[in-house]
């Protein structure tokens, strides 16, 4: 995935953004500002909804960036060069130049991203709970709760045991460790990815047919 423009470097790794990220950014901000927040917290000024939606979208993408930076940092610590990080339509990509030298390195590199997303989600969830217990309510609480939920969901989705998700690499590490065969582990992870893809397509078709009926 090629970056349309560079943002700079984090931990010595070039960070860029593909133009397609603007699409999902605007969809998230619009969905929050025009639908979710007005339904949950009616009678606020339109500017307040817009500010909350944009702010939540920005923080969400900062969380995605943290997820990828974590992959890159651990990869470098395990002897793998990192060409760069690119944010795009479907999230982020860390461009690694090489393979993990052993199952443990693969496990560490793959596992750190979802762990960071989980920590971010729990952090925002904890703040939201404290504010709720203190009697706070409104767009700030809603934004924090949304950020907590989306980051926890991101962590869960990423550990599904199927390539090219982080969970696919975790599965690869486990099979590699159990069998000592890196190639076999890669095949197992790839096949798991095909199965997950087929299941998601089937689920989408089922929902479409049920909705149409």
VOPASE-997794 format. One record per residue (C-alpha): residue in three letters; x, y, z. Coordinates in pm, whole numbers, padded with zeros to 5 digits, always signed. Layout:
% residues N
ALAXYZ...
***
This chain:
% residues 213
UNK+00000+00000+00000UNK+00158+00325-00115UNK+00137+00638+00094UNK-00006+00945-00080UNK+00188+01170+00155UNK+00423+01132+00450UNK+00347+01249+00802UNK+00700+01209+00936UNK+00874+00947+01148UNK+00777+00773+01471UNK+01038+00562+01649UNK+01253+00601+01339UNK+00984+00454+01111UNK+00840+00660+00821UNK+00465+00710+00862UNK+00239+00791+00568UNK-00126+00818+00477UNK-00296+00690+00165UNK-00567+00914+00021UNK-00825+00638+00078UNK-00807+00694+00454UNK-00998+01019+00399UNK-01301+00817+00286UNK-01334+00610+00602UNK-01240+00909+00819UNK-01527+01114+00676UNK-01768+00819+00698UNK-01686+00767+01066UNK-01706+01137+01152UNK-02031+01179+00957UNK-02189+00867+01104UNK-02117+00983+01457UNK-02204+01350+01405UNK-02516+01301+01195UNK-02662+00980+01335UNK-02526+00813+01646UNK-02460+01117+01866UNK-02783+01305+01779UNK-02990+00995+01858UNK-02813+00933+02188UNK-02784+01298+02292UNK-03058+01504+02124UNK-03103+01881+02120UNK-02734+01972+02106UNK-02599+02231+01860UNK-02495+02092+01522UNK-02145+02229+01579UNK-02114+02022+01898UNK-02205+01703+01710UNK-01957+01787+01434UNK-01677+01859+01682UNK-01744+01537+01874UNK-01760+01328+01556UNK-01440+01473+01412UNK-01256+01444+01743UNK-01358+01081+01791UNK-01254+00997+01434UNK-00913+01162+01482UNK-00850+00976+01809UNK-00962+00649+01648UNK-00702+00685+01374UNK-00438+00779+01628UNK-00522+00447+01796UNK-00478+00266+01464UNK-00143+00436+01425UNK-00040+00328+01776UNK-00138-00030+01684UNK+00090-00025+01380UNK+00376+00157+01553UNK+00371-00116+01818UNK+00411-00381+01545UNK+00697-00184+01391UNK+00884-00127+01717UNK+00868-00493+01821UNK+00964-00604+01470UNK+01275-00383+01484UNK+01363-00520+01827UNK+01346-00869+01679UNK+01584-00788+01395UNK+01335-00708+01119UNK+01373-00386+00922UNK+01059-00175+00881UNK+01019+00023+00559UNK+00726+00226+00686UNK+00371+00245+00815UNK+00079+00346+00596UNK-00274+00424+00709UNK-00534+00347+00443UNK-00901+00264+00384UNK-00906-00059+00589UNK-00675+00043+00871UNK-00297+00039+00883UNK-00013-00158+00731UNK+00337-00204+00870UNK+00573-00280+00582UNK+00819-00532+00724UNK+01131-00625+00530UNK+01182-00986+00626UNK+01036-01267+00834UNK+01044-01350+01203UNK+01342-01571+01286UNK+01146-01798+01522UNK+00791-01859+01651UNK+00851-01646+01958UNK+00941-01342+01750UNK+00636-01400+01531UNK+00418-01419+01841UNK+00556-01097+01987UNK+00529-00900+01664UNK+00175-01017+01587UNK+00041-01000+01941UNK+00152-00649+02035UNK-00088-00472+01797UNK-00413-00618+01933UNK-00276-00578+02286UNK-00222-00205+02228UNK-00574-00170+02084UNK-00716-00353+02386UNK-00525-00128+02627UNK-00650+00182+02445UNK-01007+00053+02460UNK-00984-00028+02829UNK-00826+00312+02898UNK-01112+00501+02734UNK-01365+00265+02890UNK-01220+00329+03235UNK-01240+00705+03190UNK-01597+00675+03063UNK-01695+00467+03366UNK-01539+00716+03606UNK-01722+01004+03439UNK-02049+00812+03447UNK-02005+00734+03817UNK-01938+01103+03877UNK-02271+01185+03714UNK-02132+01316+03387UNK-02324+01265+03066UNK-02331+01402+02717UNK-02112+01401+02410UNK-01782+01361+02592UNK-01904+01048+02766UNK-02052+00920+02441UNK-01727+00980+02253UNK-01522+00800+02517UNK-01762+00506+02526UNK-01753+00479+02146UNK-01372+00489+02142UNK-01362+00221+02411UNK-01598-00006+02221UNK-01440+00037+01877UNK-01088-00027+02003UNK-01190-00337+02196UNK-01376-00465+01888UNK-01069-00390+01679UNK-00855-00595+01918UNK-01100-00887+01911UNK-01135-00882+01532UNK-00760-00871+01483UNK-00701-01186+01688UNK-00935-01398+01475UNK-00709-01688+01374UNK-00695-01621+01002UNK-00443-01456+00770UNK-00384-01172+00698UNK-00512-01064+01041UNK-00279-01052+01339UNK-00459-01360+01466UNK-00347-01542+01153UNK+00013-01465+01243UNK-00053-01581+01599UNK-00193-01906+01458UNK+00112-01934+01234UNK+00340-01886+01534UNK+00154-02156+01729UNK+00163-02410+01444UNK+00525-02324+01372UNK+00613-02381+01737UNK+00421-02710+01750UNK+00551-02856+01424UNK+00882-02678+01370UNK+00771-02621+01009UNK+00737-02256+00905UNK+00592-02343+00562UNK+00323-02568+00704UNK+00234-02298+00956UNK+00195-02044+00674UNK-00033-02280+00481UNK-00253-02341+00786UNK-00287-01966+00851UNK-00369-01900+00485UNK-00635-02172+00477UNK-00787-02034+00795UNK-00806-01699+00617UNK-00996-01855+00328UNK-01240-02018+00570UNK-01299-01693+00757UNK-01348-01507+00430UNK-01604-01763+00314UNK-01787-01743+00647UNK-01802-01363+00632UNK-01933-01374+00275UNK-02193-01632+00377UNK-02298-01422+00674UNK-02332-01116+00454UNK-02548-01305+00203UNK-02763-01448+00481UNK-02822-01104+00630UNK-02907-00967+00285UNK-03157-01245+00217UNK-03315-01218+00562UNK-03341-00841+00524UNK-03490-00873+00177UNK-03743-01122+00305
***
